[in-house]
Amino acid sequence: MLLDIKDAPDKAQRIFRQLVDVFDDQEINPTPLNYYIWYQYYKGNHPKFRQEMDAALNDPFGYNDRLGRRLYDEYFAEDEPTNEFDRAFKRLINLVIQKMNAWSDKLEQHTETLNQCTDSLTAENVDAERLRELTQSVLSTASSMKASSEAFQQDMLQSNEEIAHLRQQLIEAKAETMTDELTEIGNRKAFNHTIRDAVEEHSSQPGSLILILTDIDHFKRFNDTFGHLVGDSVLRYFANMMKKTRGDNESISRFGGEEFAILLTNSDLESAQARAETIRKTLQQARLKRKDSSENLGEITASFGVAAYTGEDIEDWIHRTDDALYQAKKEGRNRVVVAAAPTEEDTS
């Protein structure tokens, strides 16, 4: 039976979501045993084991499959799990190890047989009949080794499918935690992750990162007039409109309430301003109606603040962009305002 992440305790689910990125970043072989070792490492219930893992990770050779097997044998082979998910995971690991040991024993037997044949072939006075026997033994052993190898590979494939299934569940679960339920675009958590990654990746070219913050004008009054269900439909429409026209260098997130964030990489202020203007005009020209009565919802507009990253703290960058959005509201709404670069006084 496949492991199901839904059966795991909350802490285990959080750990495994981390491991998806850790294994990719550190290029760790995604085997069941490695996942178990790293799961236990992040779980933190074995101080001595964690200390040894820390030492290994600080070593130039780092973590490898052989180290994982040794650590398992030393710290977890006799360990008794405390919940059903851990017990199921432990059973999977023990099954994998059992198959590995069986394969190792067979390989050792085959090797011993071949060595015996080699010794016999080098002996003096080997007649034709004995030569035929030895040849047949070598062929039989080779055939047996091939069959054993194929069976072992199939066993490992099935075991790894358990982890592949679990990993896919984790990726899907992680996507759910990063997606806004109403608009089906990134949520605030996704935005926070994206902007941090972008700043780190473009540290040598900060000016190529542009942030746009936008929100729908008079949205509270709109909600009060038509109701929250219609308001939700407008938010979905606005999100879909931006999503359908976004470029490859854009990520769009719901920043909060009726406010959205667009992060552009490898861009510039002029291009970002033009993008914001296009969105503004498209929304203003839209003619939305209520589905239940075909009542026209009237003109819907949005205001925009745009700011280039200049190397300041991310929160300061967001605040500067939000100030530009506030300025657009103050100047009459339905417009785009580009933030000025921070002065030395702002950054001191």
LODREN-524094 format. One line per 5 residues: number of its first residue (from 1); their letters; for each residue z, y, x of C-alpha. Coordinates in steps of 0.25 Angstrom, whole numbers. Layout:
NUM	A	Z:Y:X  ...
END
This chain:
1	MLLDI	0:0:0  -4:14:5  7:24:9  8:35:-1  13:48:4
6	KDAPD	18:51:-10  29:40:-8  34:47:5  46:57:5  43:72:5
11	KAQRI	47:72:20  37:61:23  26:68:16  28:81:23  28:73:37
16	FRQLV	15:66:34  8:79:30  12:84:44  7:72:51  -7:73:45
21	DVFDD	-8:86:54  0:81:65  -9:68:67  -22:77:66  -16:87:76
26	QEINP	-11:77:86  -22:67:84  -12:56:82  -18:42:78  -15:41:63
31	TPLNY	-9:27:62  2:23:53  11:21:65  9:35:70  11:41:57
36	YIWYQ	24:34:55  29:39:69  25:53:66  31:53:52  44:48:58
41	YYKGN	43:59:69  42:70:58  52:63:50  62:66:61  72:54:57
46	HPKFR	72:48:71  77:59:82  75:50:94  61:46:89  58:60:87
51	QEMDA	63:64:100  53:54:107  42:58:98  44:73:103  44:69:117
56	ALNDP	31:61:115  24:73:109  28:82:120  22:72:130  8:74:135
61	FGYND	4:61:129  10:64:115  10:54:104  2:41:104  1:28:96
66	RLGRR	8:20:106  20:29:106  20:29:91  21:14:91  33:14:101
71	LYDEY	40:24:93  39:16:81  44:4:87  55:11:93  60:20:82
76	FAEDE	54:15:68  51:0:69  65:-3:64  67:9:56  70:8:41
81	PTNEF	63:18:33  71:26:22  60:28:11  49:20:5  38:28:11
86	DRAFK	43:26:25  45:11:23  31:10:18  26:18:30  35:9:39
91	RLINL	29:-4:33  15:1:36  19:4:51  25:-9:53  13:-16:47
96	VIQKM	4:-8:57  13:-12:68  13:-27:64  -2:-27:64  -2:-20:77
101	NAWSD	7:-30:83  -1:-42:77  -14:-36:83  -7:-35:97  -2:-49:96
106	KLEQH	-16:-54:93  -22:-46:104  -12:-51:114  -16:-65:110  -30:-63:111
111	TETLN	-29:-57:124  -20:-68:129  -31:-78:124  -42:-70:132  -34:-70:144
116	QCTDS	-32:-85:144  -47:-87:142  -50:-78:154  -40:-86:162  -47:-99:158
121	LTAEN	-61:-93:161  -56:-90:175  -51:-103:178  -59:-113:187  -67:-125:181
126	VDAER	-69:-119:167  -79:-129:161  -89:-126:150  -80:-131:138  -68:-123:143
131	LRELT	-77:-111:144  -82:-113:130  -68:-114:125  -64:-101:132  -76:-94:127
136	QSVLS	-73:-98:113  -58:-93:115  -63:-80:120  -73:-78:108  -62:-82:98
141	TASSM	-52:-73:104  -61:-61:104  -65:-64:90  -50:-65:86  -47:-52:93
146	KASSE	-59:-45:85  -53:-50:72  -39:-46:75  -44:-33:80  -52:-30:67
151	AFQQD	-40:-35:58  -30:-26:66  -40:-14:64  -41:-17:49  -26:-18:48
156	MLQSN	-24:-5:56  -35:2:47  -27:-2:34  -14:3:40  -21:16:44
161	EEIAH	-27:18:30  -12:19:26  -10:31:35  -24:37:31  -20:36:17
166	LRQQL	-7:42:19  -13:53:28  -23:56:16  -12:57:7  -5:67:16
171	IEAKA	-17:76:18  -19:76:3  -4:79:1  -5:90:11  -17:96:5
176	ETMTD	-9:97:-8  2:104:-2  -8:114:4  -16:117:-9  -13:127:-20
181	ELTEI	-12:119:-33  -18:129:-42  -30:134:-34  -32:122:-25  -33:130:-12
186	GNRKA	-23:131:-1  -9:135:-4  0:145:3  5:133:12  -10:130:16
191	FNHTI	-12:145:19  0:145:28  -5:133:36  -20:138:36  -16:152:41
196	RDAVE	-7:146:52  -17:137:57  -28:147:57  -20:157:65  -17:146:75
201	EHSSQ	-31:142:76  -37:156:77  -26:162:86  -37:166:96  -45:173:86
206	PGSLI	-35:179:76  -44:189:70  -53:178:64  -43:174:54  -43:182:41
211	LILTD	-34:181:29  -37:186:15  -26:187:5  -31:189:-10  -25:189:-23
216	IDHFK	-29:191:-38  -27:205:-43  -17:207:-54  -15:192:-56  -2:193:-62
221	RFNDT	-8:202:-73  -19:192:-75  -9:180:-76  -1:188:-87  -14:191:-95
226	FGHLV	-21:178:-94  -10:168:-91  -7:160:-78  -17:149:-81  -28:158:-81
231	GDSVL	-22:165:-69  -22:151:-62  -36:149:-65  -40:163:-59  -32:159:-46
236	RYFAN	-40:146:-46  -53:153:-48  -50:163:-37  -46:152:-27  -59:144:-30
241	MMKKT	-68:156:-29  -62:158:-15  -62:143:-11  -77:141:-15  -82:153:-7
246	RGDNE	-73:151:5  -79:149:19  -76:138:29  -66:148:37  -58:151:24
251	SISRF	-45:145:19  -40:149:5  -26:148:0  -18:152:-12  -8:162:-5
256	GGEEF	1:163:-17  0:167:-32  -13:174:-34  -15:176:-19  -25:169:-10
261	AILLT	-27:168:5  -40:166:12  -39:163:27  -52:165:35  -54:160:49
266	NSDLE	-65:164:59  -67:176:51  -66:191:52  -60:203:43  -74:207:38
271	SAQAR	-78:193:33  -65:191:27  -65:204:20  -79:200:14  -74:187:10
276	AETIR	-63:194:2  -72:203:-4  -81:192:-9  -69:185:-15  -65:198:-22
281	KTLQQ	-78:201:-28  -80:187:-33  -67:186:-40  -69:200:-46  -83:196:-51
286	ARLKR	-78:183:-58  -77:183:-73  -66:173:-76  -63:168:-91  -52:160:-97
291	KDSSE	-56:146:-100  -49:145:-114  -55:158:-120  -66:163:-110  -58:176:-109
296	NLGEI	-63:185:-97  -51:186:-87  -57:199:-82  -59:204:-68  -51:196:-58
301	TASFG	-49:203:-44  -42:200:-31  -37:208:-19  -38:204:-4  -31:207:9
306	VAAYT	-38:203:22  -33:202:36  -37:197:49  -27:189:58  -23:197:70
311	GEDIE	-13:188:77  0:192:69  9:183:62  3:175:51  13:181:41
316	DWIHR	9:195:46  -6:192:44  -4:187:30  5:200:27  -6:209:32
321	TDDAL	-16:202:23  -7:203:11  -5:218:14  -20:220:13  -20:212:0
326	YQAKK	-9:221:-5  -17:233:-1  -29:228:-8  -20:227:-21  -15:241:-18
331	EGRNR	-29:247:-17  -33:242:-31  -35:227:-29  -48:219:-29  -51:223:-15
336	VVVAA	-50:218:-1  -41:224:10  -42:221:24  -29:222:32  -29:230:45
341	APTEE	-25:223:58  -10:224:61  -5:236:70  4:234:82  15:239:73
346	DTS	12:228:62  13:217:73  25:222:80
END
